[in-house]
Amino acid sequence: MTGGPGSPAAARPARPGAAPTAGPSVWNLANLLTMLRLALVPVFAVLLLTDGGHNPKWRAVAWAAFAIAMITDLFDGEIARRKGLVTDFGKIADPIADKAIMGAALVGLSALGDLAWWVTVVILARELGITLLRFLVIRYGVIPASRGGKLKTLTQGIAVGMYVLPLTGWLATGRAVLMVLAVLLTVGTGADYVRQAVQLRRAGRERETS
């Protein structure tokens, strides 16, 4: 870590008239991947519902769009951190893009009768609720993404992707089992984030009053 108290960078005063160091451009690779994911949301929704929503060919194309969006989700955050490309735009747009593509898939599948509405309600309520909770306690600290949360995201993506495809037989049974696992992880990790938020808020309030 550089630039902290006592480091050479901290000891040297800024030169008069020196221009402030520019941050990473909004038009970087990580943000472009996030923008691509956002742009794919309406494209995916249209493909999913084309020709009544049950044409195998269009469902396969919709799956391809969904898969591309999920792949960009795996890489944009990692690229931003490793390459020093983290921006305010990325911090806001990335979670919006994640929830938009997942929400479009869940609502579309439920509207077509392929996925029970209670599954969609549980997952979306958890995702939106935890996002709101993070903002409510951000003054006290940041709730980091847990391994369980990352596993939840991966399981959700695979399960929803399998529902987008017109699968039959044991594959259809397998995707139902995977979706049940995704729902359990969704609820379990959501409860853990609530616990962390309560502890974070309590610790923050104790610091303020001490």
C-alpha positions in Angstrom: 0.0 0.0 0.0 1.4 3.4 -1.0 0.6 7.0 -0.2 -0.2 6.3 3.5 1.0 8.4 6.5 4.8 8.3 6.7 5.3 7.1 3.1 7.5 9.2 0.8 4.5 10.1 -1.3 2.7 11.5 1.8 5.8 13.3 3.0 6.3 15.3 -0.1 3.9 18.3 -0.5 2.1 18.7 -3.7 3.8 21.1 -6.1 2.0 24.4 -6.5 -0.1 24.4 -9.6 0.3 20.7 -10.2 -2.6 19.1 -11.9 -4.5 16.4 -9.9 -4.0 12.8 -11.0 -6.7 11.8 -13.4 -8.7 8.7 -12.6 -9.4 5.9 -15.0 -11.6 6.8 -18.0 -15.3 5.8 -17.9 -14.6 4.4 -21.4 -12.5 1.5 -20.2 -12.8 -2.2 -20.9 -14.5 -3.1 -17.6 -17.2 -0.4 -18.1 -17.7 -1.3 -21.7 -18.4 -4.9 -20.7 -21.0 -3.5 -18.2 -22.5 -1.3 -20.9 -22.7 -4.3 -23.2 -24.6 -6.3 -20.4 -27.0 -3.4 -20.0 -27.6 -3.2 -23.8 -28.3 -7.0 -23.9 -31.2 -6.7 -21.4 -33.8 -5.5 -23.9 -32.3 -7.6 -26.7 -32.6 -10.7 -24.5 -36.2 -9.9 -23.4 -37.3 -9.5 -27.0 -35.6 -12.7 -28.1 -37.1 -14.6 -25.1 -40.7 -13.5 -26.0 -40.4 -13.7 -29.8 -43.0 -15.9 -31.5 -45.0 -16.5 -28.4 -41.9 -17.3 -26.3 -41.9 -21.0 -27.0 -40.1 -21.3 -30.3 -37.0 -23.5 -29.6 -34.8 -21.6 -32.1 -35.6 -18.2 -30.6 -35.1 -19.6 -27.1 -31.7 -20.9 -28.1 -30.8 -17.4 -29.4 -32.1 -15.8 -26.2 -30.0 -18.2 -24.2 -26.9 -17.1 -26.1 -27.6 -13.5 -25.3 -28.1 -14.4 -21.6 -24.9 -16.4 -21.6 -22.9 -13.5 -23.0 -24.4 -11.2 -20.3 -23.4 -13.7 -17.6 -19.9 -14.0 -19.0 -19.4 -10.3 -19.0 -20.5 -10.3 -15.3 -17.7 -12.7 -14.5 -15.0 -10.5 -16.1 -15.9 -6.8 -15.8 -15.4 -6.5 -12.0 -12.2 -8.6 -12.0 -10.7 -6.6 -14.9 -11.6 -3.3 -13.1 -9.9 -4.4 -9.9 -6.8 -5.9 -11.5 -6.2 -3.1 -14.0 -7.1 -0.3 -11.6 -10.1 0.7 -13.7 -12.7 1.1 -10.9 -14.9 4.1 -11.5 -18.0 5.6 -9.9 -20.0 4.7 -13.0 -18.9 1.1 -12.7 -19.8 0.9 -9.1 -23.4 2.0 -9.9 -23.9 0.4 -13.3 -22.5 -3.1 -12.5 -25.1 -4.1 -9.9 -27.9 -2.5 -12.0 -26.8 -4.5 -15.0 -26.7 -7.7 -13.0 -30.2 -7.3 -11.5 -31.6 -6.1 -14.8 -30.6 -9.1 -16.9 -31.6 -11.5 -14.1 -34.9 -9.7 -13.5 -35.7 -9.8 -17.2 -35.1 -13.5 -17.3 -37.1 -14.4 -14.2 -40.1 -12.2 -15.0 -40.1 -13.3 -18.6 -39.9 -17.0 -17.7 -42.7 -16.6 -15.1 -44.9 -14.7 -17.6 -44.4 -17.5 -20.1 -45.5 -20.1 -17.4 -42.1 -21.8 -17.4 -41.1 -20.7 -13.9 -43.2 -20.4 -10.8 -43.9 -16.8 -9.8 -42.9 -17.4 -6.2 -39.4 -18.2 -7.3 -39.2 -14.9 -9.2 -40.6 -13.0 -6.2 -38.3 -14.6 -3.7 -35.1 -14.0 -5.8 -35.9 -10.5 -6.8 -37.1 -9.5 -3.3 -33.8 -10.7 -1.9 -31.6 -9.0 -4.5 -33.4 -5.7 -4.2 -33.6 -5.9 -0.5 -29.9 -6.6 0.1 -29.0 -3.9 -2.4 -31.1 -1.4 -0.4 -29.6 -2.7 2.9 -26.1 -2.1 1.6 -26.9 1.5 1.0 -28.6 1.9 4.4 -25.5 0.8 6.3 -22.8 2.2 4.0 -22.1 5.0 6.4 -20.9 2.4 8.8 -18.9 0.3 6.3 -19.2 -2.0 3.3 -20.6 -5.5 3.4 -18.2 -7.6 1.3 -19.4 -10.2 -1.1 -19.1 -13.6 0.5 -18.2 -16.9 -1.0 -21.8 -18.0 -0.5 -23.0 -14.9 -2.3 -20.7 -15.7 -5.3 -21.9 -19.3 -5.3 -25.5 -18.1 -5.2 -24.9 -15.8 -8.2 -23.2 -18.7 -10.2 -26.0 -21.1 -9.3 -28.7 -18.6 -10.2 -27.1 -17.9 -13.6 -26.8 -21.6 -14.5 -30.3 -22.5 -13.3 -32.0 -19.5 -15.1 -30.0 -20.2 -18.2 -31.2 -23.8 -18.2 -34.8 -22.6 -17.9 -34.3 -20.3 -20.9 -33.3 -23.4 -23.0 -36.2 -25.7 -24.1 -35.0 -28.7 -22.1 -36.9 -31.9 -21.6 -36.5 -35.2 -19.7 -33.8 -35.6 -17.1 -32.3 -32.2 -18.0 -35.6 -30.5 -17.1 -35.6 -32.3 -13.8 -32.0 -31.3 -13.2 -32.6 -27.7 -13.8 -35.6 -27.8 -11.3 -33.3 -29.3 -8.7 -30.6 -26.6 -9.4 -33.2 -23.9 -9.1 -34.3 -25.2 -5.7 -30.6 -25.0 -4.7 -30.4 -21.5 -6.1 -33.4 -20.4 -4.1 -32.0 -21.9 -0.9 -28.7 -20.1 -1.4 -30.5 -16.9 -2.2 -32.5 -17.0 1.1 -29.5 -18.3 3.2 -27.0 -15.7 2.0 -29.6 -13.0 2.2 -30.1 -13.9 5.9 -26.4 -13.8 6.4 -26.1 -10.3 4.8 -28.8 -9.1 7.1 -26.9 -10.4 10.1 -23.7 -8.7 8.9 -25.6 -5.4 8.4 -27.0 -5.5 11.9 -23.6 -6.2 13.4 -22.0 -3.5 11.2 -24.6 -0.9 12.2 -24.3 -1.8 15.9 -20.5 -1.5 15.8 -20.8 1.8 14.0 -23.2 3.3 16.4 -21.0 2.2 19.3 -18.1 4.0 17.8 -20.1 7.1 17.3 -21.3 7.2 21.0 -17.9 6.2 22.5 
